[in-house]
Amino acid sequence: MERDPWAAEISLARSTVMWGGASVLAGLGLAAARRGPRLTAFGLQNAGWGVVDLGIAAVAERLRVRRMERLADPYAAAAVDREARRLRRVLLVNVALDAGYVVGGAALWRRRRDRPGPAGAGAAIVLQDGFLLAHDALHVLRIGAQSALSTGTHQPAS
């Protein structure tokens, strides 16, 4: 990841768009294959999450551009630090939400094993949010490490 939060946000948007696009295409392909209600529900749930991911990436990009335009110098140290803290907070909230969705999807998958539609949807929720949990957590760790290095507060591991 880049050393500045603006580049980190672009990187996040790109990976989210790739995941979202792949989810839509694969999900619709699975649903169209009509290989049973479980796989159809799994595919449709993945496609739906992919559409949401694409929307989130588009809105996030638009907001990033707007925030940068409002600043006299978006690369001034104070602006970069403020944006890095904002991005880290957003990602931490996302990590918590992703974990909640994984738990909810797993519960749906497990409790509705006898009903193919809900079970397939639950499995897709686990897949989608499992990826997003890892994706967002990795970026939180990278941003945290970058912030610690840039502020001189990095403590070597013992």
C-alpha positions in Angstrom: 0.0 0.0 0.0 1.1 3.5 -0.7 2.4 5.8 2.1 -0.4 8.3 1.7 -4.1 7.7 2.5 -5.3 9.1 -0.8 -3.4 6.4 -2.7 -4.6 3.8 -0.1 -8.2 4.8 -0.8 -7.7 4.4 -4.6 -6.1 1.0 -4.0 -9.0 0.0 -1.8 -11.5 1.1 -4.4 -9.8 -0.8 -7.1 -9.7 -4.1 -5.2 -13.3 -3.6 -4.1 -14.3 -3.0 -7.7 -12.5 -6.1 -8.9 -14.1 -8.2 -6.1 -17.5 -6.7 -6.7 -17.3 -7.2 -10.5 -16.2 -10.8 -10.1 -18.9 -11.5 -7.6 -21.6 -10.1 -9.9 -20.4 -12.1 -12.9 -19.8 -15.4 -11.0 -23.0 -15.0 -9.0 -25.1 -14.4 -12.1 -23.4 -17.3 -13.9 -24.2 -19.6 -11.0 -27.8 -18.5 -10.8 -28.3 -18.9 -14.5 -26.9 -22.4 -14.4 -30.0 -23.5 -12.5 -28.4 -26.3 -10.7 -30.7 -26.3 -7.8 -32.2 -23.7 -5.3 -29.1 -23.7 -3.0 -26.7 -22.8 -5.8 -29.2 -20.4 -7.3 -29.5 -18.6 -4.0 -25.8 -18.7 -3.5 -25.2 -17.1 -6.9 -27.9 -14.4 -6.5 -26.6 -13.4 -3.0 -23.1 -13.1 -4.4 -24.3 -11.0 -7.3 -26.3 -8.8 -4.9 -23.3 -8.2 -2.7 -21.2 -7.5 -5.7 -23.6 -4.8 -6.8 -23.4 -3.3 -3.3 -19.6 -3.4 -3.4 -19.5 -1.6 -6.7 -21.8 1.1 -5.4 -19.8 1.6 -2.3 -16.6 1.9 -4.3 -18.2 4.5 -6.6 -19.5 6.6 -3.7 -16.2 6.3 -1.8 -14.2 7.5 -4.9 -16.6 10.4 -5.4 -16.2 11.4 -1.7 -12.4 11.1 -1.8 -12.2 13.4 -4.8 -14.5 15.9 -3.1 -12.4 15.9 0.2 -9.2 16.4 -1.8 -10.7 19.3 -3.8 -11.8 21.1 -0.6 -8.2 21.2 0.8 -5.7 23.8 -0.2 -3.0 21.1 -0.1 -4.3 17.5 0.3 -0.7 16.3 0.7 0.1 18.7 3.6 1.2 16.7 6.7 -1.8 17.7 8.7 -4.3 16.8 5.9 -2.5 13.4 5.3 -2.6 12.6 9.0 -6.2 13.5 9.3 -7.2 11.5 6.3 -5.2 8.5 7.5 -7.0 8.6 10.8 -10.4 8.9 9.1 -9.7 6.0 6.8 -8.5 3.8 9.6 -11.7 4.6 11.6 -13.9 3.8 8.6 -12.1 0.5 8.0 -12.4 -0.5 11.7 -16.1 0.1 11.6 -16.2 -2.0 8.4 -14.2 -4.8 10.1 -16.8 -4.9 12.9 -19.7 -5.0 10.5 -18.0 -7.6 8.3 -17.5 -9.8 11.3 -21.2 -9.4 12.3 -22.3 -10.3 8.8 -20.0 -13.4 8.8 -21.6 -14.6 12.1 -25.1 -13.9 10.8 -24.4 -15.6 7.5 -23.0 -18.6 9.3 -26.1 -18.8 11.5 -28.4 -18.6 8.5 -26.4 -21.3 6.7 -26.3 -23.6 9.7 -29.9 -23.1 11.0 -31.5 -23.4 7.5 -29.5 -26.3 6.2 -32.8 -28.0 5.5 -33.9 -25.1 3.3 -31.7 -24.8 0.2 -32.5 -21.1 -0.6 -31.6 -19.6 2.9 -28.7 -22.1 3.3 -27.2 -21.0 0.0 -27.7 -17.3 0.8 -26.1 -17.8 4.2 -23.1 -19.5 2.6 -22.7 -16.6 0.2 -22.8 -14.1 3.0 -20.0 -15.9 4.7 -18.0 -15.9 1.6 -18.6 -12.3 0.7 -18.0 -10.9 4.2 -15.2 -13.3 5.0 -13.4 -11.7 2.0 -14.3 -8.2 3.0 -13.3 -8.8 6.7 -9.8 -10.0 5.6 -9.6 -7.2 3.0 -10.5 -4.4 5.4 -8.5 -5.8 8.3 -5.4 -6.1 6.1 -5.7 -2.5 5.1 -6.2 -1.4 8.7 -3.0 -3.1 9.7 -1.1 -1.5 6.7 -2.5 1.9 7.5 -1.7 1.5 11.2 1.9 0.4 10.4 2.3 3.3 8.0 1.0 5.8 10.6 3.3 4.5 13.3 6.3 4.7 10.9 5.4 8.2 9.8 4.8 9.6 13.3 7.9 7.9 14.8 5.8 5.9 17.3 6.7 2.5 15.8 8.0 0.2 18.4 10.0 -2.8 17.3 8.7 -6.2 18.2 10.4 -7.8 21.2 
